Amino acid sequence: MSRQKKVAAINDLTGYGRCALTVSLPVISHMKLQCCPVPTSILSNHTGYPEYYFDDYTNRLPEYLAMWKKLNLSFDESRIDSVVQERLAILDAADKAGVKVTPEMKMDGIRRAVIAAVFPSVNLDGKNDDYVAACFDSAKAELEKRGDSAQRAVGADGVGGTQDNFDSASARQRMIELNQRRSRGEEA
């Protein structure tokens, strides 16, 4: 039995609003990683409101983290960048293929939609994961050959959207900006 990968998410905890740990926890969990929060502060609501309660926890972090060390807890932080990079590559291919990605779509569904858009005659019914992965790689190569330079929807406003921005910090920033646009009712 393999041990579940763990990631320490160091950020504030905001009670009202889609930001910080309240966004990180489900996103990291969806990536099949255990998200272990390290709250740096507690806010009643996000700072976009004119007023908010703020309690700084940075002076409590040494004790908090000392307990983890005492219990010999460990994390796989290095894994997150490769997981984020993989998922952003899938989303990039989806955008280039003209696939509309919805929040409820899983990564495998997005891969299959890209394959169907690029190779409409390919039937993936009953095919194993290795076959689907190979077809997806072929679809990505075909999209690159076509020279389709459309940006992913997350990067449509000029923030990110290039192969050079596949790191967790820029991905997080693009996710925050996308969620802010969605909460304002703007087209994502």
C-alpha positions in Angstrom: 0.0 0.0 0.0 1.5 3.3 -1.0 1.6 6.2 1.4 -0.5 9.2 0.4 1.6 12.3 -0.6 1.3 15.2 1.8 1.8 18.9 1.2 2.0 21.7 3.8 -0.1 24.6 2.6 1.2 27.8 4.3 -1.3 30.6 4.0 -4.0 32.5 5.9 -7.4 31.1 6.8 -10.2 33.4 5.6 -13.7 32.7 6.9 -15.7 34.4 4.1 -14.5 34.6 0.5 -12.8 32.2 -1.9 -9.2 32.7 -1.2 -6.1 31.4 0.7 -6.5 28.1 2.5 -10.2 27.8 1.7 -9.2 27.5 -2.0 -6.0 25.6 -1.5 -7.5 22.7 0.5 -10.0 21.4 -2.1 -7.7 22.1 -5.0 -4.8 20.2 -3.5 -7.1 17.4 -2.3 -8.5 17.1 -5.8 -4.9 16.5 -7.0 -5.0 13.3 -4.8 -2.6 15.0 -2.2 -3.2 15.4 1.5 -3.3 19.1 2.2 -1.9 19.9 5.7 -2.8 23.6 6.5 -0.4 25.9 8.3 -2.4 29.0 9.1 -0.4 32.2 9.2 -3.3 34.3 10.2 -7.1 34.2 10.6 -9.4 36.6 8.8 -13.1 37.0 9.2 -13.5 37.8 5.5 -11.1 38.6 2.6 -9.4 41.9 2.4 -11.5 43.1 -0.6 -14.1 44.2 2.0 -13.7 47.6 3.6 -13.4 46.0 7.1 -12.3 42.6 8.4 -11.1 40.9 11.6 -7.4 39.9 11.4 -5.4 37.7 13.9 -1.8 37.2 13.0 -0.6 33.6 13.8 3.0 34.0 12.7 4.3 34.2 16.3 2.6 30.8 17.0 4.1 29.0 14.0 7.3 27.9 15.7 5.3 25.9 18.3 2.8 24.6 15.7 5.6 23.4 13.4 7.7 22.1 16.4 4.9 19.6 17.2 5.0 18.3 13.6 8.8 17.9 14.0 8.4 16.2 17.4 5.9 13.7 15.8 8.2 13.1 12.9 5.7 14.3 10.3 7.0 14.8 6.8 5.8 16.4 3.6 6.2 15.9 -0.2 6.4 19.6 -1.2 8.5 18.8 -4.3 5.6 16.8 -5.7 3.2 19.7 -6.0 5.1 21.5 -8.8 5.0 18.4 -11.0 1.3 17.8 -10.3 0.4 21.4 -11.0 2.6 21.4 -14.1 0.8 18.2 -15.4 -2.6 19.7 -14.8 -1.8 23.0 -16.4 -0.5 21.2 -19.4 -3.8 19.4 -19.7 -5.7 22.7 -19.4 -3.4 24.3 -22.0 -4.1 21.5 -24.5 -7.8 21.8 -23.8 -7.8 25.5 -24.6 -5.7 25.0 -27.7 -8.2 22.3 -28.8 -11.2 24.5 -28.1 -12.5 22.3 -25.3 -14.7 24.1 -22.9 -13.6 23.0 -19.4 -16.1 23.1 -16.6 -15.3 23.0 -12.9 -16.9 19.5 -12.5 -14.7 17.9 -15.2 -11.9 15.6 -14.0 -8.5 15.6 -15.6 -9.1 12.3 -17.4 -12.3 13.7 -18.8 -10.5 16.8 -20.1 -7.8 14.6 -21.6 -10.4 12.5 -23.4 -12.2 15.7 -24.6 -8.9 17.0 -26.1 -8.3 13.7 -27.9 -11.9 13.8 -29.3 -11.4 17.4 -30.5 -8.1 16.7 -32.2 -8.8 13.1 -33.4 -12.6 12.9 -33.8 -12.5 9.3 -35.2 -10.6 7.8 -32.2 -12.8 5.7 -30.0 -11.5 5.5 -26.4 -14.2 3.3 -25.1 -12.7 0.5 -23.0 -9.1 1.7 -23.5 -6.7 1.6 -20.6 -4.9 4.6 -19.0 -1.7 4.0 -20.9 -3.5 4.1 -24.3 -5.4 7.3 -23.3 -2.1 8.9 -22.2 -0.4 8.0 -25.5 -3.3 9.4 -27.4 -3.3 12.6 -25.4 0.5 13.0 -26.0 -0.2 12.6 -29.7 -3.0 15.1 -29.5 -0.7 17.6 -27.8 2.0 17.1 -30.4 -0.6 17.6 -33.2 -1.8 20.9 -31.5 1.8 22.1 -31.4 2.3 21.2 -35.0 -0.8 23.2 -35.9 0.8 26.2 -34.2 -2.3 27.0 -32.4 -1.3 29.8 -30.0 -4.5 30.5 -28.2 -4.0 31.2 -24.5 -5.8 29.2 -21.8 -8.8 30.9 -20.4 -7.1 31.3 -17.0 -4.4 33.4 -18.8 -6.6 35.3 -21.2 -6.1 38.6 -19.4 -2.3 38.3 -19.9 -1.5 36.7 -16.6 0.3 33.4 -17.1 -0.9 31.0 -19.8 2.5 30.1 -21.1 4.6 27.0 -20.8 7.2 29.1 -18.8 4.7 29.7 -16.0 4.2 26.2 -14.8 5.0 26.6 -11.1 2.7 26.4 -8.1 2.9 30.1 -7.1 1.9 31.4 -10.6 -0.8 28.7 -10.9 -2.2 29.7 -7.5 -2.2 33.4 -8.6 -4.0 32.5 -11.8 -6.6 30.4 -9.9 -7.2 33.3 -7.5 -7.8 35.7 -10.4 -10.0 33.3 -12.2 -12.2 32.7 -9.0 -12.4 36.5 -8.5 -13.6 37.0 -12.1 -16.2 34.2 -11.6 -17.4 35.6 -8.3 -18.0 39.0 -10.0 -20.0 37.1 -12.7 -17.4 37.8 -15.4 -16.6 35.3 -18.2 -13.8 33.1 -17.1 
